[in-house]
Amino acid sequence: MILTTLDYVPDREIVEHYGLVNGSTVRSKHFGKDFLAGFKNMVGGELKAYTELMEETRNEATQRLIAQAQAKGANAVVALRFGTSDVAQGAAEVFAYGTAVRLA
Amino acid sequence: MELIVGLIAILIGFFVGGAREKRHIAELKVREAALLSKLPTRADRGPKLVAGETFLVTGNVVVAADSFKSFVGGLKNFFGGSMTMYETLLDRARREAVCRLRESALQSGASEIVDLHIETSYLDQIGVEVSAYATAVRG
């Protein structure tokens, strides 16, 4: 599966459009990673456990988008975008959306 | 007692947090300089690519203010005005996220990055996440 933020793939022709596909994941902050966060809030800076958690979350949303695109028979997603939103106390949503297409 | 604990936390934030911030900014300067000539990066899409392989690259970071920044932030919130300490925190976070994206692209053999997007979101009770994503071009 080719993923790109551009609306085309170099040197490949788009032969079919399947429309919008998306994938989303909601994760809560209580993920067993909160152990050192209290101390970290004193010295500030990066919270590595949460950086990793958000990366995993984004990967999962992307995987769901890929699954949706595959189910439609696509082999690429173009004009891919990500969004993050704070949906409830201590919970964040990551969503990915794009256009599923088939390349020749 | 609580006042003393709070005061110690603010002092730790000021000294340790401040030193960490200084170190991070110095480190970012070195990494950005190393990337400068190797990997042209643009936020727009540039001229239409006719050849080469493209792939998605990402970089992210979650940061939190230290207790000194939070304390001063609380005061400034009351009196109004610009919140410089949060500005530097966000600036560091954005530069870090973009650096990570570019470093990972370089490792994957990219020669150019186009269509870079930067997104900032507030994570309730945790901090702020900056995530960057772009299309990397190989060949």
Interface residues (C-beta under 8 A of the other chain):
Chain A: I2 L3 T4 T5 L6 Y8 V9 P10 D11 K29 A37 K40 N41 M42 V43 G44 G45 E46 L47 Y50 T51 L53 M54 E55 R58 L80 R81 F82 G83 T84 S85 D86 A88 Q89 G90 A91 A92
Chain B: A9 I12 G13 V16 G17 R20 E21 H24 R45 K48 L49 V50 A51 G52 E53 T54 F55 L56 T58 N60 V61 V62 V63 A64 A65 D66 S67 K69 S70 L89 E96 V114 D115 H117 E119 S121 Y122 L123 D124 Q125 I126 G127 E129 S131 Y133 A134 T135 V137
